């Protein structure tokens, strides 16, 4: 590990962190070069503890000692910059003091991720990174054993997703589904029932479903606007709904995931 002072915002060594506005990166599912950005010392520490490798770290001077402790044993440059340089490079005020450019680890297969899992959360077509991060936090806190994200789902390793999840994207085993049909086959092959959380005339209430909880279950959650796709609904073994009141028909997807996971906890 090297502490390297950098005072020029145009220094090419800081290119990994340049222009990291939400608008600039929202349209990019997988950051170029197989990288993702971890923000704050806490998140960087969780990523490193999970075995992820930083390519470099950009840290403001007053946060340097804490970051140095995290990456002390790693062969990684730590660029120590003034506050104004960090903001100029990243395109926003870096309130949490540190950004790390992390190598994106290879994703495991669906069978490997769900091996032995009793409760799986599937995020299908959710485009909002905040909701993805919050769903991961619910999964970690409420006992989900694994998370699967659909091909069209937002990136769990996007900076905002990681931040909202409080770094739990590094804690819960997860992978991205490449083929929906193959994933359904993989889940059924190991006895995992697919339960779609959706509004439907044939849906059973969450209370009723919990009373007859299958040994292994995968909860499928869709986007707030369109909900689950027709393909996902067609693949479901059961459709489940959360009983609501007050003329409200549904919850935010991350809130719904939290309620369902709490009810299904084992």
RALIN-V656796 format. One record per pair of residues at least 12 apart in sequence whose C-alpha atoms are under 7 Angstrom apart, sorted by sequence separation. I is the first residue (numbers start at 1). GAP is how many residues later the second one is. D is the distance in Angstrom with one decimal. If there is no record, write none. Layout:
BEGIN
i=(I/I)
gap=(GAP/GAP)
d=(D/D)
END
This chain:
BEGIN
i=(156/64/61/56/57/58/59/60/61/55/56/57/58/59/60/61/54/56/57/58/59/60/132/195/197/58/60/121/133/193/194/195/196/197/120/132/192/193/194/195/196/197/45/119/120/121/122/123/124/125/129/151/191/192/193/194/195/196/41/60/119/120/121/122/123/124/127/128/129/146/147/148/149/150/151/192/118/120/121/122/123/125/126/127/145/146/147/148/149/150/151/117/125/126/133/137/140/146/147/148/149/224/117/124/132/133/136/137/148/224/123/130/134/223/129/130/133/134/137/114/129/133/136/140/221/113/136/63/130/206/204/205/206/203/204/205/206/60/196/203/204/205/59/60/203/205/59/58/59/196/58/195/198/57/58/194/195/196/197/198/199/57/194/195/196/197/198/56/57/193/194/195/196/197/56/195/54/55/54/55/54/55/53/54/52/53/52/52/210/210/40/44/39/40/41/40/39/40/39/113/38/39/113/37/38/113/37/38/37/38/36/37/110/35/36/109/35/36/108/110/35/36/107/34/35/1/19/20/21/34/1/18/19/20/21/1/17/18/19/1/4/6/17/110/1/2/3/4/5/6/7/1/2/3/4/5/6/7/111/1/2/3/4/5/9/3/8/7/9/9/16/122/124/126/118/119/120/121/122/123/124/125/126/118/119/120/121/122/123/124/125/118/119/120/121/122/123/124/124/144/135/138/142/39/50/134/138/142/36/37/38/46/36/37/131/135/143/43/47/131/142/39/43/46/29/30/29)
gap=(13/16/19/20/20/20/20/20/20/21/21/21/21/21/21/21/22/22/22/22/22/22/22/22/22/23/23/23/23/23/23/23/23/23/24/24/24/24/24/24/24/24/25/25/25/25/25/25/25/25/25/25/25/25/25/25/25/25/26/26/26/26/26/26/26/26/26/26/26/26/26/26/26/26/26/26/27/27/27/27/27/27/27/27/27/27/27/27/27/27/27/28/28/28/28/28/28/28/28/28/28/28/29/29/29/29/29/29/29/29/30/30/30/30/31/31/31/31/31/32/32/32/32/32/32/33/33/34/34/34/35/35/35/36/36/36/36/37/37/37/37/37/38/38/38/38/39/40/40/40/41/41/41/42/42/42/42/42/42/42/42/43/43/43/43/43/43/44/44/44/44/44/44/44/45/45/46/46/47/47/48/48/49/49/50/50/51/53/53/54/56/56/57/57/57/58/59/59/60/60/61/61/61/62/62/62/63/63/64/64/65/65/65/66/66/66/67/67/67/67/68/68/68/69/69/70/70/70/70/70/71/71/71/71/71/72/72/72/72/73/73/73/73/73/74/74/74/74/74/74/74/75/75/75/75/75/75/75/75/76/76/76/76/76/76/77/77/78/79/80/85/96/96/96/97/97/97/97/97/97/97/97/97/98/98/98/98/98/98/98/98/99/99/99/99/99/99/99/104/117/119/119/119/120/120/120/120/120/121/121/121/121/122/122/122/122/122/123/123/123/123/124/124/124/125/125/126)
d=(6.7/6.8/5.7/5.5/6.5/5.9/6.1/5.6/6.1/6.1/5.1/4.7/4.7/5.0/5.1/6.3/6.8/5.9/6.0/6.1/6.1/5.7/7.0/6.9/6.9/7.0/5.8/6.7/6.5/6.2/6.0/6.0/6.0/6.1/5.7/6.3/4.8/4.7/4.9/5.0/4.7/5.9/5.9/5.1/5.8/6.4/5.7/6.3/6.1/6.2/5.8/6.5/6.6/5.0/6.0/6.2/6.0/6.7/6.0/6.9/5.5/4.9/4.7/4.7/4.8/4.9/5.6/6.4/7.0/5.8/6.4/5.5/6.5/5.9/5.8/6.5/6.7/5.7/6.3/5.8/6.2/4.9/4.8/4.8/6.7/4.9/4.6/5.3/4.8/5.1/6.0/5.3/4.3/6.0/4.1/4.7/6.3/5.5/6.9/5.8/5.9/6.6/6.7/5.8/6.0/6.0/5.8/7.0/6.5/6.2/6.8/6.3/5.9/6.8/6.1/5.4/5.0/5.3/5.7/6.2/4.9/4.2/6.4/6.0/6.8/6.4/6.1/5.8/6.1/5.8/6.4/5.6/5.7/4.7/5.0/5.0/5.3/5.3/6.5/5.0/6.2/5.9/5.8/6.4/6.0/6.3/4.2/5.8/6.3/5.8/5.3/5.6/6.4/5.8/6.2/5.0/6.0/6.3/5.9/6.2/6.1/4.2/5.2/4.9/4.7/4.9/5.7/5.8/6.2/6.2/6.6/5.6/5.9/5.6/5.4/6.5/6.3/5.5/5.7/5.5/4.1/6.3/5.8/5.9/7.0/5.6/6.8/6.7/6.7/6.0/4.9/6.7/7.0/6.1/6.2/5.0/6.0/6.2/4.6/6.1/5.7/6.5/6.2/6.5/5.1/7.0/5.6/6.6/4.9/6.9/6.0/6.0/6.6/6.4/5.3/6.8/5.4/6.6/6.1/6.9/4.7/6.2/5.6/6.1/5.0/6.8/6.2/5.0/5.8/5.2/5.9/4.8/4.9/5.9/6.8/6.7/6.3/4.9/5.0/5.7/7.0/6.1/5.5/6.7/4.9/6.7/6.5/5.9/5.7/5.9/5.9/4.9/5.0/4.9/4.9/4.7/5.3/6.7/6.2/5.7/5.8/6.1/5.8/6.1/5.2/6.6/6.9/6.8/6.5/5.8/6.5/6.6/6.9/6.1/6.5/6.0/6.3/5.6/5.8/6.2/6.0/6.1/4.6/4.3/5.3/4.4/5.0/4.6/5.2/5.0/5.9/6.2/5.9/6.2/6.3/6.1/6.2/7.0/6.6/7.0/4.6/6.9/5.9/6.7/6.0/5.6/5.2/5.7/6.1/6.9/6.1/6.1/6.4/5.5/6.8/6.4/6.2/6.7/5.9/5.6/6.8/6.7/5.1/6.7/6.5/6.8/5.7)
END
